[in-house]
């Protein structure tokens, strides 16, 4: 660790995951009680096929572990993380989660102390549920709070209320050391004072990890429709940027490390699952719409519950595969690297991609360095504090068109 003169940013040069040889498993649970107005993820509000889906997920875990020559995206590395995302994984029974975790252990080599995360909504986290989760292999909770204000929750059509959010955190923090909560900023009509109250409330529960995202308007969502009809105003980018800077400053004052654009963790509490994506590690995506990556190829499962279940029952993997070109991999590294405190290694660019790519990157980065949005330290390209919020746009200007 060292302190940089650039905006007093603290960097951790080593990977939070130790060795880089392991892999992760992501299990997509495609069910929700109701549709949040901003969400465009794949899910269903009908639980009719829940039991069939759980069986299909278990069978895909089995199928993906078989060492056959024509197997798409084979991964043989030990599993370091198991992550239940969605959708709403907490909608499942604890026995379902245990069953799927056991299936991973039966079919893969798992490290001695894997990070096992379950995304959960406050309305699902009763005292009994939290206690049962604490007595299961699950050792990390990611709780979708989003806001501690009723009007925000209603605007987003969240299934929980403020009382449920606070109550579940009171209980969860007594049973789990490793808890992350999600917060959303840039909500229409949210003042800076209100946003700071959200942060203060989150900090009062002493959780070691906070993920925070700007409210984005995705096509074909209810939020998009409401904005088009003038029912609610669109998010203001300047307000969102101000909220972001308030978030960065407040969490930094309270001992959080801003290790990725949307993620803040106390030391030793970075999300190993999410960090594996940003560091280019391999992962297997189980379930409808889930993505996989083996270092050179990317795959994604069909985004249809019925078709997914039918294919798995027929011993077929409903997956499409894309082989990434060198330029694709370069662009992905630029995008993920600039979002994190680990930055983009110029040595790696030259070694893995060649001098042409390095020269191009240096040329494109010059204007952002001059504008104090990027800087180079120990041959690593990183965003400054002012550049962090803009890093996705900056990365797109550093991308190469496919030269192959």
N, C-alpha and C positions, 0 to 999 in steps of 0.2 A: 504494500500500500504506500502511496505517496501523495502529497498535496501538490497540486499544480498551481502555478501563478495565474492560470487562466480562470478567473472568476472563483478562485478558491474551491474548485471542484475536487472531490476526493475520488480517486480511481483505485480499483482493485485489478491488478494486471493478471492474476492467475484465475483460472476457471473456477467457478463455484462448485463444479461437479467433480473435481479431482481428475482422474484419468478420462480421456476422451473416447474410450473404446466401448462404453455401454450404450444402451438404447432405452427408449421409452415406449409405453403402450398407452394409447388414448382410446377410451371407450365412450362412444357417443350414445347417450340415452335420449331418444327422440320424442319425448313426451313432456307436456306442460299442462298445468291446470287451465291456463288461459294465455292468450297471445299478448305480450307486451307491445305497445303501439310502435316502438322503435325497432323491433327485432326482425331480422331477415334470416335467422338461422333455420335449419331444417328441424321441424318438430310437428307433432300432432297433439291436439287437445283431447283426442279419443284414446282411452286406455284399453279398448277392446282387445287389441293384439299384444298387450303388455307381456303376458306369459310366453306367447310364441316368440316375441322379440328377444326376451332374455335367453331362451333356448337357442335362438339363432345367433346371438352374440357369442354364446359359449361355443357353438359349433364353428363359428368363424375363427375364434381363437385357436381351436384345434387345427382347422384347415391351414391357417397361416403358418403354423409351426412345423408342418411336414416338409422335410428336406428333399423335395422332388425337383428335378432339373428344370421343369417348365413353370415352377412356382414364381409368381410375380413378386418382386421386391422382397426376396428372402433376407431375413435378419437373424443372425446367429449370436450376436453379442448378448451379454447378460442384461437383464432388465433392471434398470435403476429407478424408474418411476412408473407408477400406474395412476392414470388420471381419468376420473369419471366426469365428463362434461356433457353439455346438452344445448337445448333442452333443459330438463330439470332432473338430475340424477337422484335428488332427495325424494322424488316422487315414488321411487322403488322401495320395496321392503328391505330391511337390513339383511334379511336372508338372501335376497337376490344379489346384493352387493357382495356378500361373502361368497356366494356360489361362483360369481364371475372372477373374483380374486383367486379363489381356489383353482379355477380353471387355468388362469395364467400360471400359477405355480406348478400345475400338473404338466403343462406343455412347454414351459420355458425355464431356463436357468435364471433365477432371480437373486440379486445381491442380498447380503445378510440384513441390511436395514434400508429397504426401498422407501422412497417417499410415495405415499398412497393418499391421493387427494380426492375428495368428493365435493363437487359444487352443490350448494344447497340454498334454498330460499327460506327466509325466516319463518314463514307460515308452516313449513314442514318440520321445523326443529323444536319439537316439544321437549320437555325434560326427559321423558322416557326414550325418545329417539336419540337425543344427544348422548345419553348414558349408554345406550346400546351401541352407538357408533364408537364411543370411547372404549368399549370392550371388544371391538372388532379390530381387524388389521388396519383399518383406516387411521392415519396419524396426522392428517391435515384437512382442515375445512376451508373452503372458499365460499363465503356467504354473500349473496347478492343483495346488499342493503340498498344501494343506489342513492337513497336520500333519507334524511331523518325528518322530512316535512311531508305532511299529508297531501298538500296540493300537488307536489311534485310526483308523488307515488300515483295519485289519481290521473295526472296528465299522462304518465307512462303506462297506465293500466297494470300496475304491479298487483300481485295477488295478496300482498301483506300490507299491514299498516305500521305506523311508527311504534306503537306499543309492542307489537310482535317483534320488530327489529331490535329494540332495546332489550326486551326480555330474553330473546334467544342469545344475544351476546353476553348478557349477565350469566346465563347458564353455561354457554359454550366455553367461555374463558376459564371456568372452574374445572373443566374436563379436558381441554385441549391446550397445549402450549403453542402449537403451530396453527394460527388462524389468519386468513386473509379476508378482507372485506372489499367489495366493489363499491365505488362511488361514481356518480355521473355529474359532470359540470357542463356549463354552457346551456343549461335548460332555459327556455324562454321565460323572461321575467324574473330570473334568479339574480338578485343583487350580490355584490361582493360580500356584504355583511352576512347575508343568508348562507352563502357558500362557505365563509369562514366558520360560521356556526356548525355547518355540517362537518367540517374538518375537526373542530374542537370536540364535537360529540364523539366522533370516531376515535380520537386520541384518548378520550376519557376511559375507554375500555381496554387500553394498553395492548391492543393487537400488534403483532410484530410485522405485519405486511398489509399494505394497502395498494389495490389496483384502482386506477382512476382514469376514466375515458371521457372525451368530449362527446356530447350528444350529437350523433350523426343522423342525417335523414337519408334512409335507404329507399330506393324505388319500390313501389308496390307494398309499402307498409302503411299502416293506419296513420302514422305521424305524417308521412308524405302527403296523404290525402287531405288531412286536416289543414296542413300548411297551404296546399293548393287552393283549398276552399276558403282560406282566410279565417278559419276558426281559431287558429293560434299563430303567432308570428314565427318566422323561421329563426333558428339559432343565429346569433351574432358572433362572427369570427373574432372580432376585437374583444368582446366580452369573454369569450372562451379562452383567449390567450391571456387575459388578465387573471381569470380564474386559475389557469394553469400555473402562472408565475406565483400566485398566492399559495397554491398547493405546494409547489417546489420549496418555497421559502419556509413555510410553516412546518412541513415535514422534516426538512433539513435541520431546523432549530430543535426538533424533538428526536434527533438521533437516527432518522431514516436515511438510507442511502438510495439515491435516485439511479438505480442500476439499469433501467430501461425506460423508454419514453413514458409508458403508462404504469410503471411498477416501481414501488418504493418498499424497501425491506430493511429491517434492523440487521445488523451483522449476523451471519449464519442463518438468516431466514429468507434468503432469496428463493423464489420458486424454482426448484430443480427441473420440473417439467417444462415450464415456459423457457427457462434459460437454455434448455437443450435445443429448442427450435432456433433460437437466435445464434447459438454457437455452431449450428450445422450438424447436430448429432442425428443419428438415425431414429426413426420412430415408426410404429405400426398403428394405423388407425382402424379401429374395430367399430362396425355399425354403419347405418345408412348415412351418407354424406361425409364420412370420416376420411381424412387424408393420411397418406403414408409417404415416407421418404427414406431411401437407402443410400444417400450420398450422391447418386447420379440420376436416379429416376424418382418421379413423383407419381403417386396414384391416388385416385379418389373413388369411393364407393358410390353407387347409385343413390340419389336423393329421393327415394320412394320406399316407404316402409313395406308395402305389400310385395313389391318386386324384390326388395332385399331379402325378405323372409323366404320367398319362393325360391330364389336362386340358391340360398344357403341350404335349404332343405334338399335341393337337388345336387348338393356337393359342388356347386359352382360359386366362384368368387366374383361378385358383381362389381368389378373394378376396372377402371380405365387407367392406362399407363402413359406417361409422357417422359421421354428421355430428355434431360436437360442438356443444352449445348454449353460449351465453355462460357459463352457470353451470358446465357441464362444464369449460370452459377455465379459469374462475376456480379451481375446485377443484383442477385439475391444477397450476396455477401455485402455489397454496398448498402442495400436497404436495411438489412438486419444489423450490420455493424454500427452504422451511424445512430441507430436507436439505443445503443447500449453504451455502458461505461467502458467496455472493452474496445470499442472503436474498430477501425479498419486498419489492419496491419499492412503497411506498404511493402514490407519484406515478403509477406504472404502473397500479395498481389503479383509481385515480380516472379516469385518462385512457382506459383500455381498457374498463373495466367500469362506471364511473359511481359517483356519490356514495352510492347505496344500498348498493352492495357495500362501499365504503370504510367507511361508518358501521357496517355489520354486523361487518366485520373488527375494527375498533377496539373495538367492544363486546365481542366474543368473546375478544379477545386480552387484555383488561384483567386477568382473573384470573390468567393465566399470567405476565404482567408482574409482578404483585404477588407471585407465588410465585417470582420470579427464574428462570423457565424461558424467558421471552422478554424481549427488550429492543428498543428502537428507537434507532437511531443514524443520523443524517443521513437521516431519513425512510425508513429501511429496517428492516423487521422481521426479526429473527434469533433463533435459539435461543442461550441461554447454554450454557456447558459442561455444566451439570447437565441442561439441557433437551434436549441433542442426542440422547441415547439414546432419549428419549421422543418425538422429533419426529413420528413417524408418528401416534401417538395424539393429540398436540396438534393436528396438522393436521386430523385428522378432526373435532375439536371446532370448528374454524374453517370447515368446509365449509358451503356453503349448499345447501338443497334447491332443486330446479329451480323458479325463480320464473316460468318462461315457459310 
